[in-house]
Amino acid sequence: MATTSKFLCAAVLAASLTLSGCGFHLRGDSGHYTLPFPTIYVGLPEASPLAIDLKRNIRANGGTTVVSSAKEADGVIDVLSNPEKTKTKTILSLNSNGRVRQYLLTYNIIFRIIDKQGKELLAPTQITLTRPIDFNETQLLAKEQEEALLYKDMQTDLVQQMMRRIAAVKTAGVSLPPPGPAPSGQQPSSQPSTIPPAVPIQ
């Protein structure tokens, strides 16, 4: 009986390793993005949780250094609407007694990418994330904790979406130094691609 249990445990472990090896990731895991800038500046307050998370992801990908001044950066993340200041909580539904049954949390950012000369490489882009949350006045503390976790989840999601869009600037061919001479009969494309490299093209 003990031998059978050990065998089952080994089989489960092997299956888990197989999933990890084939590229399976839990929701929220960060991917790897090749950013087109040697140096980059994040236009958010230093203490901003979003800034901290975004900078951590940029550094983790390697190849790009986060600098403290826009003048030193090859690329600038210019934040036009800070989600920490504009996040909202609105009533989504009411119960039969007219009391709040559910809220809708909204996390929204508008940003663009410019180079050190101020040239716009990525036009103002808006990302809006929402999460519903049930409300129970008898569980206020638990609901406050749940709300904080949902905002954290949206922040993580937002960072990944921003990383994909920043990486996509490379495919536009406008933020990198001119490549070598194109092969005979071919011209470098000047049309920006809106499809992030991580998304397979059918």
N, C-alpha and C positions, 0 to 999 in steps of 0.2 A: 504493500500500500504506500509506504514511504517512497519507494522507488518510482511509483506512478506519479506521485505528487511532484517529485523533483523533475521528472520528465516534462510534466505540464508547465511548470514554472520556466524551464529552459525553453520550451516552445514559445511561450508568451514573450519572453525576453528576446528571442531571435526574431519574432515578428515585429517587435518594436524597433529593433535595430534596422530591420529591412525597410520600414517606413521612413526612418530618419535618413537612411542611405540613399533613398530614391528621391529626396528633395521635399518630403512632406514637412510642412510647417504648421504649427498651431496659429490660430488667428492672432494677429498682433505682432508676430515675429517680423523683424526687419529684414528686408531684402538687401541685395548689394547693388549699388548704383554707381556708375562711373560718371563723376561730375566733370564738366568741361573746364573748370577753373583751377589753376594752381593755388590761388588764394581767394577767399570769399569773406564777405562781411554780412552779418545778420542784423538787420535794422530793427531790433527789439531791445528793450531794457535788459541789462545783464542779469537781473534777478528774475526775469520772466520764466516761468516753468516751461513755456513753449520754446523759448530761446535756448534754455539749457538742454532740452530734449533734442531740438533740431541740431545744435552744435555737436552734441554727443554722437548723433547719427552720421553727421558729416565726417567727423574725425574717425569714426569706426570704419568708414568705407576706405579711408586711406587715399593718398594722392592729392588731397585738398586741405590747405591750412586755413583755419579760421583766424582772421585778424581783427584787431580792435578798432580799426579806422577804415572808413569807406575809401579814403584816399590811397590806402595801401593795397586795396583789393582789386583783383582782376574782374570779379563779379560781385554785385551787391544785391542782396535780397531786400528790396525796398517795401516795407510793410505799410500799406495805405490804410488798413483797418485792423487794429489789434484785437484779436478774439478775446483776450483777457478783459477788455473793456466793453466789448459789445455782446458778450454771451447773454442769452436771455432765457427766461423761464416763464412760459405762458400756459394758461389753462387749455387743456386739450378736450376734456369732457367732464360732465357733472353727473352725479347720481340722481336718483329719483327724488331726493330731498333738496336738491339744488346745491349740494356741497361738492367740492372738487373731488373728482375720482382719479383724474390723471392729468399730469403736466407734460409739456413738451419742452425739452432742453435743446437749445440751439447754440451752435459754436460756429462762428463765421469769420473768414479771413479774406482780405483782398490784398494781393501783393503783386509785384512785378520784379523783373530782373533787369538790371542795367550794368553796363561796364564802367570802367574808371573814367571814361570820357563822358558818361551820362547817356550813352546811346542805349535805347531800349531794346533788349534782346528777347524779352518775353513781355507781351502786353499785360496790363492789369488783369489778373486772374482771380476769380472768386471761387472759394470752396466753402460750401455750407453743409454742416453735419447736424443731424438731429437724433435725439433719443427720447422715447416716451418713458415716463416713470409713474408708477402707481402711487397714489397718496393715501396715507392712513394716519389720521391725527393721533391715534393711540401709539404710534411707533415713530415719533418725530426724529429721535436720535438715529434710529436705524435708517430712516429715509434720507437724512442728511448725509450719512456715510455712503449710502447707495448713490446719491446724487453726485458726490465727489468722485466716486469710482467711475460713473458714467462720463463725467467731464474728462477724467483722465483717459478713458478709452477713446473718446473723441480726439483728444490731443494726440494720442499715439497714431490714430488713423490719419489725422491731418498731417502730421510729420511725414508719414510714408507717401501721402499724395503729393506733398510739396517736393519731396526728394525725387519722385518720378518726373515731375514737371521740370525741375531744375536739370535733371539728367537729360531730358528730352531736348534741351537747348543745344546740346552737342550735335544732335541729329540734324538741326537746322543749318549747321555749318556757319553760323554767324558769330560765334563767340570764341572760336579757335583761330590761331594763326593760319594763314592760307596754306593748304597742303601743297605737296610737290606737284610738278606738272602732271596734268591728267593724261592717261594713255591716249594714243592717237585715235582721233575720231570720237572722243568722249569729252564732255564738258562737266565741270563740277556743278552739282545741282544747287540752285539758289532758292529752291522752294522749301520752306520750313516744314518739318514733319510734326504733326500733332500727336503721333502715336508714341508713347514711351517705349524705350528699348525692351522693357520687360514683358510687353504685351505681344504675344505671337500674332503675326499678320497672316490671315487665311488667304 
